[in-house]
Amino acid sequence: MKVFSGLDEFVAAQGSELGPTEWMEVTQDRVNLFADATDDHQWIHVDPDKAAGGPFGGTIAHGLLTLSLLPHFTHQMYRVDNIAMAINYGYNKVRFITPVRVGAKIRARAQVS
């Protein structure tokens, strides 16, 4: 994990790479819990039997589940000390171009920009 002593040091690191993080397996239990939390129970996410015959050969994670794991990964990549608080400002140009199959392992890397 990269530790920045303050916001000025973080800004000065523009262009530097952060990560990669540890791998995380996307389990069916996690997908099911996310489906319950969001009331998105589409079969491609929660019905392994039906999804086995679907376009991906099994269940896949919700794109928003994958996105929601970014704070977890961010805490592994860096920390900025000597600040009062941090908030999530958002993500630019988010697209879900590759399905994440249940059982896959994912991790993150980032660039300070």
C-alpha positions in Angstrom: 0.0 0.0 0.0 1.3 3.5 -0.9 0.9 6.0 1.9 0.8 9.7 0.9 1.6 12.2 3.7 -1.1 14.6 2.5 -3.1 15.8 -0.4 -0.2 17.7 -1.9 1.9 14.6 -2.1 -1.0 12.7 -3.6 -1.5 15.4 -6.3 2.3 15.4 -7.0 2.0 11.6 -7.7 0.0 12.2 -10.8 0.7 9.6 -13.4 2.1 7.0 -10.9 0.7 3.5 -10.7 -1.0 2.0 -7.7 -1.6 -1.6 -7.0 -2.2 -4.3 -8.0 -4.3 -5.4 -5.0 -4.7 -8.9 -3.7 -6.9 -11.3 -5.7 -10.6 -11.7 -4.6 -12.8 -14.6 -5.7 -16.3 -13.6 -6.8 -18.5 -16.3 -5.1 -22.1 -17.2 -5.7 -22.8 -16.3 -2.1 -21.5 -12.7 -2.7 -23.6 -12.4 -5.9 -26.7 -13.6 -4.1 -26.2 -11.2 -1.2 -25.8 -8.3 -3.7 -29.0 -9.5 -5.5 -30.8 -9.4 -2.2 -29.4 -5.9 -1.3 -30.4 -4.5 -4.7 -33.5 -6.5 -5.5 -31.9 -7.5 -8.8 -32.5 -11.3 -9.0 -32.0 -11.7 -12.8 -31.4 -15.4 -13.5 -28.0 -14.7 -15.1 -26.8 -13.8 -11.6 -28.7 -16.1 -9.2 -29.8 -19.2 -11.0 -26.7 -21.4 -11.7 -28.7 -24.2 -13.4 -30.4 -21.9 -15.9 -27.3 -19.8 -16.3 -25.3 -22.9 -17.3 -27.2 -22.9 -20.5 -27.0 -19.2 -21.0 -24.5 -17.1 -23.0 -21.7 -17.2 -20.4 -21.9 -20.8 -19.4 -22.7 -19.9 -15.8 -23.7 -17.1 -13.5 -22.0 -13.8 -13.6 -21.6 -11.0 -11.1 -23.7 -7.8 -11.5 -21.6 -5.1 -13.1 -22.6 -2.9 -10.1 -21.3 -5.5 -7.7 -17.9 -5.4 -9.4 -18.0 -1.6 -9.3 -19.0 -1.6 -5.6 -15.8 -3.6 -4.7 -13.6 -0.6 -5.7 -13.6 0.9 -2.2 -12.3 -2.4 -0.8 -9.5 -2.5 -3.4 -8.8 1.2 -3.0 -8.0 0.7 0.7 -5.4 -1.9 -0.4 -3.8 0.4 -2.9 -3.3 3.7 -1.1 -4.0 5.9 1.9 -3.8 9.7 2.2 -2.8 10.8 5.7 -3.4 14.2 7.3 -6.8 14.9 5.7 -10.1 15.4 7.5 -12.1 13.0 5.4 -12.5 11.5 2.0 -15.6 11.0 -0.1 -16.4 9.1 -3.2 -16.8 11.7 -6.0 -17.6 9.1 -8.7 -16.1 7.2 -11.5 -15.7 8.6 -15.1 -16.7 6.5 -18.1 -17.6 3.3 -16.3 -18.4 0.5 -18.6 -18.9 -3.3 -18.0 -17.2 -4.7 -21.1 -16.3 -8.1 -19.8 -18.6 -10.3 -17.7 -17.2 -11.5 -14.4 -18.1 -15.1 -14.0 -18.8 -16.5 -10.6 -15.6 -18.2 -9.4 -13.4 -15.7 -11.2 -10.7 -13.9 -9.2 -10.5 -10.1 -9.6 -8.1 -7.4 -8.5 -7.5 -3.8 -9.1 -4.8 -1.4 -10.2 -5.1 2.4 -10.7 -3.2 5.4 -11.9 -3.2 8.7 -10.1 -4.7 11.2 -12.5 
